[in-house]
Amino acid sequence: MMDEKFIDLADSPSYAGVFNSIFSKCKKTPQIAYSCNDYILQGKLISLGLGVSFVASVTWTSSSLPENISLLHIDDCPHFRSIYYQPLGSFCSENQRIFEHQLEEYFKNLNN
């Protein structure tokens, strides 16, 4: 698969991280055929036979799978998800304080 032409999903830091990590481990440079910023367009380009791509398993369900596309599951693929949080204004509700505390505790425990 490393020698295939790829349909890149631009403007997605999490996609780029996984994509670059896979090629770095294989010591290969990807051949990018097309770059787009929408997974629906990405699917259409793939279904037209213009390239292959990596997609998150939650992106396409069997009912939304573009025609002519086969999904192959990769078990040992590194993955991560970025979460961005920024409070709006100076008011902080009780639920927001609880959420912030849970985030802090989660990341403290993650580093231990």
C-alpha positions, 0 to 999 in steps of 0.5 A: 500500500505504501507505493499507492497514490494517496488522497490526503485529508488536508487541514486535519492535524490528527490525520496528518499526525497518523499519516506522517507517523505511518510513513516515517516508520516505513521510511517511505515518502507518500505519493500524494495524488490529491489533497482535499479538506472534506472526507466526503470529497476524499471518499468520492476521489477514492471511489473514482479510483484516483488513490487510496487513503487512511480513514478513521473507522468512525468516519464511514459506516456501512450505510455511508460508505461511498460506492466502490470502496473497500475498507481494510482494518489496520490493527497496529496503526498509531492514533490519537485525538486532539481536544481543544478547550477554551472557556468563553468569558470570565463566567464559569458554571459549576458544570464547567468547573467539574469538566475542567477538574476532570480534564486536569485529573485525567492528564495528571494520571495519564503522565503517571 
